[in-house]
Amino acid sequence: MWRDDEMKTRPTASDASNGRPAGTRAPSVPGGDRLDDIAAVAAALGDRTRLRALLALRGGERCVCHIVEMLGLAPSTVSRHMSVLRAAGLAESRKRGRWVHYRLPGLGSSPVARAALVWALRHATGSGLAERDAARLRSILRRHSEGICRLTVRG
């Protein structure tokens, strides 16, 4: 039986036909190997801050500045968390000028990610912290977003 660390470098018959160098694994991205998708989604959902960020996206697309303000974290920290969510297929992004806007994934996303997202959002909604974050986000969105973004850049 192969140990997990041996499986990472063990060449397979399909290596030559899949365009990857022999002995390498497919990246953990939506549409990749199902087990890789599950592992990436589980790891992404295993962090409380990332769950809070996902909950912020329930109401639609959000500028990263809004997420930074809501979480009270450094922009680089939030960007790292959002990168993990994107890599797992749990969030999508687009750049608009200097700002990155995040949203929940569309119908073309991984079925694993979609199912996990539905489950996580359903069970996280209603927690005390989720309710406080939602109230904080509503307050942030009522303020002028350009002002928040300028503060974030200087901070």
C-alpha positions as CSV (number, residue, x, y, z in Angstrom):
1,M,0.0,0.0,0.0
2,W,1.3,3.5,-0.9
3,R,1.6,6.1,1.8
4,D,0.1,9.5,1.1
5,D,3.5,11.2,0.7
6,E,4.6,8.5,-1.7
7,M,1.5,9.0,-3.8
8,K,2.5,12.6,-4.5
9,T,5.6,11.6,-6.4
10,R,4.6,8.2,-7.7
11,P,4.4,8.4,-11.5
12,T,1.2,7.2,-13.0
13,A,0.3,5.9,-16.5
14,S,-1.8,9.0,-17.0
15,D,1.0,11.5,-16.3
16,A,2.2,11.6,-19.9
17,S,-1.3,12.2,-21.3
18,N,-2.4,14.9,-18.8
19,G,0.2,17.5,-19.7
20,R,1.8,17.5,-16.2
21,P,5.4,16.3,-15.5
22,A,5.6,12.7,-14.4
23,G,4.9,12.3,-10.7
24,T,3.1,15.6,-10.1
25,R,-0.5,15.9,-8.8
26,A,-3.2,17.9,-10.3
27,P,-3.7,21.3,-8.6
28,S,-6.6,21.6,-6.1
29,V,-8.9,23.7,-8.3
30,P,-12.5,23.3,-9.2
31,G,-12.8,20.7,-11.9
32,G,-9.6,18.9,-10.7
33,D,-9.6,15.6,-8.9
34,R,-12.6,15.3,-6.7
35,L,-10.5,14.3,-3.6
36,D,-8.3,17.4,-4.2
37,D,-11.5,19.5,-4.4
38,I,-12.8,18.1,-1.2
39,A,-9.5,18.6,0.7
40,A,-9.2,22.2,-0.6
41,V,-12.8,23.1,0.4
42,A,-12.5,21.4,3.8
43,A,-9.3,23.3,4.5
44,A,-10.8,26.6,3.4
45,L,-13.9,26.1,5.5
46,G,-11.8,25.1,8.5
47,D,-11.0,28.7,9.3
48,R,-13.4,30.9,11.2
49,T,-12.2,34.1,9.5
50,R,-12.8,32.6,6.0
51,L,-16.3,31.5,7.1
52,R,-17.0,35.1,8.2
53,A,-15.8,36.4,4.9
54,L,-18.1,34.0,3.0
55,L,-21.0,35.1,5.1
56,A,-20.3,38.7,4.1
57,L,-20.7,37.6,0.4
58,R,-24.2,36.3,0.9
59,G,-25.7,39.6,0.0
60,G,-23.8,40.0,-3.2
61,E,-20.5,41.2,-4.5
62,R,-18.3,43.0,-2.0
63,C,-15.2,45.2,-2.4
64,V,-12.2,43.8,-0.4
65,C,-12.2,47.1,1.5
66,H,-15.6,46.2,3.0
67,I,-14.4,42.8,4.0
68,V,-11.3,44.2,5.5
69,E,-13.3,46.7,7.5
70,M,-15.8,44.2,8.7
71,L,-13.2,41.6,9.8
72,G,-10.9,44.3,11.3
73,L,-7.8,42.7,9.8
74,A,-4.9,43.9,7.7
75,P,-5.6,44.0,3.9
76,S,-2.8,41.5,3.3
77,T,-4.3,39.1,5.7
78,V,-7.8,39.4,4.2
79,S,-6.3,39.0,0.7
80,R,-4.5,35.8,1.8
81,H,-7.8,34.4,3.2
82,M,-9.7,35.3,0.0
83,S,-7.0,33.6,-2.1
84,V,-7.6,30.4,-0.2
85,L,-11.4,30.7,-0.8
86,R,-10.9,31.4,-4.5
87,A,-8.5,28.5,-4.9
88,A,-11.0,26.2,-3.3
89,G,-13.8,27.4,-5.6
90,L,-15.7,29.0,-2.7
91,A,-15.4,32.6,-4.0
92,E,-14.8,34.4,-7.3
93,S,-13.2,37.8,-7.9
94,R,-12.9,40.5,-10.4
95,K,-10.6,43.6,-10.4
96,R,-12.2,47.0,-10.8
97,G,-9.5,49.7,-10.9
98,R,-7.4,49.3,-7.8
99,W,-10.0,47.2,-5.9
100,V,-10.8,43.5,-6.0
101,H,-14.4,42.6,-5.7
102,Y,-15.4,39.2,-4.4
103,R,-18.7,37.2,-4.8
104,L,-20.0,33.7,-4.2
105,P,-19.3,31.3,-7.1
106,G,-21.7,31.0,-10.0
107,L,-23.3,27.9,-11.4
108,G,-20.2,26.9,-13.3
109,S,-18.3,26.2,-10.1
110,S,-17.3,22.9,-8.7
111,P,-20.2,20.8,-7.4
112,V,-18.2,20.0,-4.3
113,A,-17.6,23.7,-3.6
114,R,-21.3,24.6,-4.2
115,A,-22.6,21.8,-1.9
116,A,-20.1,22.7,0.8
117,L,-20.9,26.4,0.5
118,V,-24.7,25.8,0.9
119,W,-24.0,23.6,3.9
120,A,-21.6,26.0,5.6
121,L,-23.7,29.1,5.0
122,R,-26.9,27.4,6.2
123,H,-25.2,26.2,9.4
124,A,-23.2,29.4,10.1
125,T,-26.1,31.8,9.6
126,G,-27.6,32.8,12.9
127,S,-24.5,32.5,15.1
128,G,-23.9,35.4,17.4
129,L,-20.7,36.4,15.6
130,A,-22.4,36.1,12.2
131,E,-25.2,38.4,13.3
132,R,-22.7,41.0,14.7
133,D,-20.7,40.8,11.4
134,A,-23.9,41.3,9.4
135,A,-24.8,44.4,11.4
136,R,-21.3,45.7,11.1
137,L,-21.3,45.1,7.3
138,R,-24.7,46.9,7.0
139,S,-23.2,49.9,8.8
140,I,-20.1,49.8,6.6
141,L,-22.2,49.7,3.4
142,R,-24.2,52.7,4.5
143,R,-21.0,54.8,4.6
144,H,-19.4,56.0,1.5
145,S,-17.3,53.1,0.2
146,E,-14.6,55.3,-1.4
147,G,-13.9,56.7,2.1
148,I,-13.4,53.3,3.5
149,C,-11.2,52.3,0.6
150,R,-8.9,55.3,1.1
151,L,-8.5,54.5,4.8
152,T,-7.7,50.9,4.0
153,V,-4.9,51.9,1.5
154,R,-3.2,54.2,4.1
155,G,-3.6,51.6,6.9
